Amino acid sequence: MRLTQLLAEAWRSAWAAKVPTALVAVLVAAMCVTTGLTAGRAAAAQAQVEARMEEAGARHLSVVDARDNGFLTTDVIAQVAGLSNVERAVGFSTAFDAVNAAIGPGGERVPTWTVIGELADAVELTWGRWPEPGEALVSAVAMVALGLEYPIGAVAHATAGRGISLPIVGTFTARAPLTHLDSGVVVRAATDVIARRLDVVSATAAAAPVTTTATLAILARSDPNDLLVTSPATLAQIQADVLGDLAEHNQGLVLLTLAAGALLVAVVTLADVLVRRTEIGRRRALGAPRWALVSMLIARAVIGGLLGAGIGTAVAIVAIYQTGQTPDPTFTAATAVLAIIATIVATSLPAMMAAHQDPVRVLRTP
């Protein structure tokens, strides 16, 4: 029997046995909907947790020169930024207050930071040009505080008598996790400026512990009191534990749902072959091979399973969207495939039992 003939016969058989086919479709749809509304939502929540844990704030390492020993030089910052598991690294001098240079010491004060390293690693330029050493960028909040209608002018140290003026050449928005910069002014440092603080963002949350170890190795401080370290390493470990627990929970829900659905499909198929044992015996008596009967019964169940998987997946996707979450396409597709596989496995045993029964006994008239 050719494959096309087998599929055509399976389709005719499925159409003739509408009730068992519909029951299989309903059961597979229930598997997909149940998995989608339980494990599917959990998988979507897991993806959201993972995305939040991968935000820059969860990958942020901060190192402060606690004793002003001057070891956070431009070369050291460049070495840290060059690590393979580091997304970016930038240094800052101690913040100071600045005022509008046109107003003088009596003007509104805003915090100002001198940036050592790549300024683009700390802020995004929104207007103007990137500053040269000794020039500044101002945030929108600082413009209001300084009384500037446009980002043009200069700021000066608020401390009287220092006589330092910093021309403003543009505006910026801080890059996460350095959002505190949005309250003030940033200045490009000269090459000989020493940083007081080093901020490092790892490429991934999982790389945070390695980044911390490598950064401290580059700093090579023998006295731990020289450093004040805020590390995301503990947060990265919590992330791994939480995601591992969620994945294990999801796997358990999927297996339980598929096992229960497969058992019910097996019961429906067994009842159907018992009802149609005479028809199956007649096919055997007419010379139909066992493998063809098994294949036809499985194909008939798969036809109902495909219909149920399509309906169930669509219902699950709509239901998940209604909760405000976004379903994972990969997980959703995998659920439908697993439901079909479970249908095949569940149908195989009743199909083989039906195909191996003695046609003489089945067709014998009492």
ABEGO torsion letter per residue (X at the ends): XBAAAAAAAAAAAAAABAAAAAAAAAAAAAAAAAAAABAAAAAAAAAAAAAAAABAAAABBBBBBAAGAGABBAAAAAAAAABAABABBBBBBBBBBBBBAAAEAABBBBBBBBBBEBAAAABBBABEBBBBBGBBBBBAAAAAAAGBABBBEBBBBABBGAGBBBBBAEBBBBBOAAAAAAABBBBBBBAABBBABBBBBBABAAAAAAAAAAAAAAAGBABAAABBBBBAAAAAAAAAAAAAAAAAAAAAAAAAAAAAAAAAAAAAAAAAAAAAAAAAAAAAAAGBBAAAAAAAAAAAAAAAAAAAAAAAAAAAAAAAAAAGBBBBAAAAAAAAAAAAAAAAAAAAAAAAAAAABBAAAAABBX
